[in-house]
Amino acid sequence: MNDMFKSRPEKSGSVECLGQMFPSEEARREHFLKLLAEKLKEPAFRKQEGFPKGTDEAILAMSDPPYYTACPNPWLADLVEQYGKAYDPAVKYSREPLAIDVSVGKTDPIYKAHSYHTKVPHLAIVPSILHYTKPGEIVLDGFAGSGMTGVAAQWCDTAPAAYRHELEMAWKKEGRPAPQWGARRVVLNDLSPAATFIAANYNLPFDVEVFAQAGQQLLKSVEQDIGWMYATLHTDGKTKGGIEYTVWSEVFTCPECAGTVNFLDEALEDESKRVRDVFPCPHCGAELNKDRLERVLETRVDPATGRAWQRVKFKASLVVYKVGKARYEKAPDAQDLATLAKIETLPMPAALPTDRFPIESMYHGSRIAPKGFTNIHHFFLPRSAQAMGKLWEKAQAHPDARIRSFLLFMVEQGIGTMSVLNRYRANQTSQSNQILTGVYYVPSQVAEISVAYRFDSKLEQLAKTFRKMKVRAGVAAITTGTAARLPLSDSTIDYVFTDPPFGENIFYADLNFLVESWHGVTTDAQPEAIIDKFKSKALPEYQHLMQRCFAEYHRVLKPGRWMTVVFSNSKASVWNAIQVALQQAGFVVAEVTALDKQQGSYRQVTSTTAVKQDLVISAYKPNGGLEQRLTQRGATPESAWDFVQTHLGQLSVTKVKDGALEFIVERDPRRIYDRLVAWFVRHDAPVPLSSDEFLSGLRSRFPERDGMAFLPEQVTIYDKKRAQVAQAPQMELFVSDERSAIDWLVDFLKARPSTYQEIHPEFITQLGAGWKKHEAKPELSALLENNFLKYDGASDVPSQIHSYLSTNFRELRGLDKADPRLKAKAQDRWYVPDPNKAQDLEKKREKALLKEFDDYVGATGRKLKEFRLEVLRAGFRAAWSRKDYSTIIKVAQKIPEEALQEDEKLLLWYDQALTRAEAGA
């Protein structure tokens, strides 16, 4: 009996009716299947956004309610309410952001038990769950994929002693408190039924021994029925062998003589097993390569329709087989060809789907349709079609629902690998899984593998893995639908871990169609958050879809709690879209880290142009008190400092790397101001402080150390750690636009007040390949004149210059600020002005920027090819404060789209202006 549903009073139609009233798991399952069947009859239930496409019968066959439904789970909110704890603002909760290695654990048997397009290993997720939650708290993953977040939640309770010891020692070394072991409950959601089916089988308990026995019986039964299809004779003509795989080669014609060219025979080198780039035509000797070959389409009879069907021509060219334990190769002999011919005459298995791919709306449609592959059954050669049909039919016939589900979990892993997508790679030891990931690619050399070759070892691996995994009851609840509409109540989730789709990396709905058609339940691709021109989804549509999903995360997450987002896209525009979507949804980013794979350590990300690795974004939902106080006070300076106080409390106080303190990027005053601006813009409020008012006020209100702002109670901790290291932390700054160039100059001149001649050589080296494409490169002299002060010798030497010269020039030590020798050395040096003078400069600069912005507004009939981002930012900020959304939209439309998308600040203002303008229309 599942302990999640124990000893609950009867209450018809809700989870409280579970408990001791059910004599067995099967009785429980039947009860809830009946309730789900009734729910599926309700039109309103099926009209939910993201509801998968499939018959009632197919959805019920996949589901195991109330734990898992292949549609939105109607019991999910009740489960969370019953077993979670209601949000209580009086309960203190405090965590710092945590960096994780998203690549650790990719060789673990659990991770490899079932493949999926992208997945973060459970071993990478476990530290986050342990860090942000306590046993029994509820974790959510709205883009759960294959369910690794669920496995991680289980692992928090079932991890072996060796793993626990290793993690505890690592945390102790970092000075962190010991983890609290114990299972967390987890809610898993995905738009794809294929994904949630995998997740359910990873996270719902089953009898491993019964499965192992049933799997053996299944494979034995299939062998009895179709084993003859994989029988062959050794080259001696007498000894019987078993085929492991048959290599089918695409047949082309020579462009010079029109002679037939078998690609495998002509291009593959026998000894090295390497495909040659260039090879001669066997008929005319012409020099050929694959691009020159002409494709041959042969007319066949479609086994599903009986009509003529054209497909690229394949020929069986190589048989790899075993006699005993020895492996051999041969060309197909007469008996092999006769067996293949006999198989072609058999009727198509009833279990083999015939669904047509949505070719016209698929990114990969142009890859497969010209080759003749438009329907599911086209992807299976006749022998593989018979084998997969038998496997699926017999697995579905198992009487125990949970074992039946896990048999299908195993069998569906042959759908891709036993299809024409499985490449023959002669230099690889195994041919059992050589599919090119993330695409539909039908190769010119197909390895058609046998049932035994694919499943004998797979069955053993699954049984061995899940015996060790020890899946616990009552941990996971799984639902199928869009993350933009979760069937959960407000503020009920304790932590969110999510690895969402990023841009146009993977087209999940299209790629899952092949597997989902076998189940008879397919993804509703309409709300899928991707960039896909074939579905009319560009970057703005992707950003808005992601914003809706993040807004839903924000709604269900408890105030003050955390979300971890794993980001895997190298485009700065997609990265900015994600950041803007996060901030518009109400989250505040506290840290972004990347794993340095060469060093095996983490680094903080400081620039949108430096997105080359998997990133981990740590963001929090501000506590309810902050929101309430903003509503009461409005956009006042007090509200701004309230936000800063809250935000600083969420950030890491110290970070140590290789024995040295790291600069904490999010504590940089400039970064804090960016977060502040985003917070007020998200709340449709004017920003109550200018940049310089903020910087001046920050210095007077909060202690600063090494260029970072702290709360008073934090600075003591920092000072203690700082005293233990020799060197102050340094911020790594990437210069990519005018603003970052000014920031670089501030840091440079604070450390070293210098003349133009001293600054110029070092400044030029900063204006490298990372400079934004459409951003006008500023003159150094203009940047200095508008943002800094130059000592002219007419007055005493300013304190900054005096301190620098006295420290670095022995002959000037002890000299008064009015000393002529000191004044001579200080002449023409540029320095950072004190706060009062800085505000005057800022006002002057702002006025000049806005004047130039007026020129942008007045420019007619042309796109701005080159411009200053600082001008646009100042203009957008001023227009926002006036609620002049039309000006923001008007100027944004004059900017190249990629330039707008690659600047987080402009994108935030523009997107919010569009939203406000539409709301007011």
Buried (B, 14 or more C-beta within 10 A) or exposed (E): BBEBBEEBEEEEEBBBBBBEEBEEBEEBBEBBBEBBBEBBEEEEBBEBBBBBBBEBEBBBBBBBBBBBBBBBBBBBBBBBBBBBBEBEEEEEBEBBBBBBBBBBBEEBEBBEBBBBBBBBBBBBBBBBBBBBBEEEBBBBBBBBBBBBBBBBBBBBBBBEEEEBEEBBEEBEEEEEEEBEBEBBBBBBBBBBBBBBBBBBBBBBBBEBEBBBEBBBEBBEBBBEEBBEBBBBBBBEEEEEBBBBBBBBBBBBBBEBBEEBBBBBBBBBEEEEEEBBEEBBBBBEEEEBEBEBBEEBEEEBEBBBEEEEBEBBBBBBBBBBBBBEEEEBEBEBBEEBEEBBEEBEEBEBBEBBBBBEBBBEBBBBBEBBBEBBBBBBBBBBBBBBBBBBBBBBBBBBEBEBBBBBBBBBBBBBBBBBBBBBBBBBBBEEEEBBBBBEEBBBBBBBBBBBBBBBBBBBEBBEBBBBBBEEBBBBBBBBBBBBBBBBBBBBBEBBBBBBBBBBBBBBBBBBBBBBBBBBBBBBBBBBBEBBBBBBEBBEBBBBBBBBBBBBBBBBBBBBBBBBBBBBBBBBBEBBBBBBBBBBBBBBBBBBBBBBBBBEEEEEBBBBBBBBBBBEBBBBBBBBBBBBEBBEBBEEBEBBEEBBBBBBEBBBBBBBBBBBBEEEBBBBBBBBBBBBBBBBBBBBBBBEBBBBBBBBBBBBBBEEEBBEBBBBBBBEEBBEEBEEBBEEEEEEBBBEBBBBBBBBBBBBBBBBBEEBBBBBEBBEEEBEEBBEEBBBEBBBEBEBEEBBBBBBBBBEEEEBBBEBBBEBBBEEEEEBEEBEBEBEEBBEBBBEBBBBBEEEEBBEBBEEBBEEBBEBBEEBEEEEEEEBEEBBBBBBBBBBBBBBBEEBBEBBBBBBEBBBBBBBBBBBBBBBBBBBBBBBEEEEE
